[in-house]
Amino acid sequence: MWCAMHGLVVGDRGDLRSGTVPGVGLVHAPFSLLPTRFPASFWKQACELAPIFNELVDRVSLDGKFLQGSLSRTKQVDDFTARLLEIHAKMMAVNKKEDIRLGLHRSDYMLDSETNSLLQIELNTISTSFPGLGSLVSELHRTLLNQYGEVLGLDSERIPRNWAAIQFAEALGKAWVEYNNESAVVMMIVQAEERNMYDQYWLINHLKESHGVMTIRKTLAQVEAEGLVLPNGTLVVDGRPVAVVYFRAGYAPTDYPSEVEWSARLLIEQSSAIKCPSISYHLVGTKKIQQELAKPSVLERFLDNEEDIAKLRKCFAGLWSLDNEEIVKSAIEKPDLFVLKPQREGGGNFFGS
């Protein structure tokens, strides 16, 4: 009942229309009934790391040669990464500048029981989902503990406030202001079938009510059919100038079933619209770049503050490629100590999952 009343919902896979028609086939989003215990010291550490990682992403994104070089071998075996690099190279060739850059990132961590440390699993720079529904889960847990916390021995005041939806909307709103065109809209790139649309609508609602900004939702195919870039660089879609392009799709090969979608992605990059993320930010979030940044002396190429560098290194887990014969041998001998993860975004993507 609480989920239905407060919008903590997703589309039901059992209803064929639930991914295309809002309000049809709703079920509550998956959630844990009670909050998980998490050491306050590690929570504080993760919060302190966030702005450092944001700065790192921005600085790495400005080094096109580093991105192209680090991913040069990856593109030989990964067509998807190769296509992203192709667009990136085209922007480098014309010296395309992104003077206003917007990143909505999410860094995922796990606690390592053996070392009692917080280790980063990955850094997401595109389509970081669940700011809307995640905020609601925190409220649900707080409501449950207000009612049953004494019996369970849990204090609702210990649940941190989750302002993700409000803060995401605030960031998008500030980018819209920076673009300086009151008639422009925010364009959210979505999948043709999106059962997680309600998480997206929370942001759309916050943008409209708190910042007075209109949002349109378009697939990449629709952008290609309805969009054009004016001589001054303005991206116009369905007759409306676009200030900010917020990607909630475009992170996986399945989002590009034809050349139409790739053409749309290139069109967006060629425009003056603020991209969240730009093609450079997108590439920084790849697993291969994460691995490169964990190598000795690489962070020093992008950051100056030694304390910040030490904080980042402290949370790095071991990252290796399959061309490291010693690591491959160790993984075969002790498979329980390793996770084999490909160069993909969007959840899952583990071999064997």
Sequence and secondary structure as in RCSB ss.txt:
>XXXX:A:sequence
MWCAMHGLVVGDRGDLRSGTVPGVGLVHAPFSLLPTRFPASFWKQACELAPIFNELVDRVSLDGKFLQGSLSRTK
QVDDFTARLLEIHAKMMAVNKKEDIRLGLHRSDYMLDSETNSLLQIELNTISTSFPGLGSLVSELHRTLLNQYGE
VLGLDSERIPRNWAAIQFAEALGKAWVEYNNESAVVMMIVQAEERNMYDQYWLINHLKESHGVMTIRKTLAQVEA
EGLVLPNGTLVVDGRPVAVVYFRAGYAPTDYPSEVEWSARLLIEQSSAIKCPSISYHLVGTKKIQQELAKPSVLE
RFLDNEEDIAKLRKCFAGLWSLDNEEIVKSAIEKPDLFVLKPQREGGGNFFGS
>XXXX:A:secstr
 HHHHHT EEE TTSTTTTTSTTSSEEE    SS     HHHHHHHHHHHHHHHHHHHHHHT HHHHHHHTTTHH
HH HHHHHHHHHHHHHHHTT   SS     EEEEEEETTTTEEEEEEEE S    HHHHHHHHHHHHHHHHHHHH
HHT  GGGS    HHHHHHHHHHHHHHHHT TT EEEEE  SS TTHHHHHHHHHHHHHHH   EEEE HHHHHH
HEEE TTS EEETTEEEEEEEESS SSGGG SSHHHHHHHHHHHHSSSEEET HHHHHHTSHHHHHHHTSTTTGG
GT   HHHHHHHHHHB     TT HHHHHHHHH GGG     S  SS   TT 
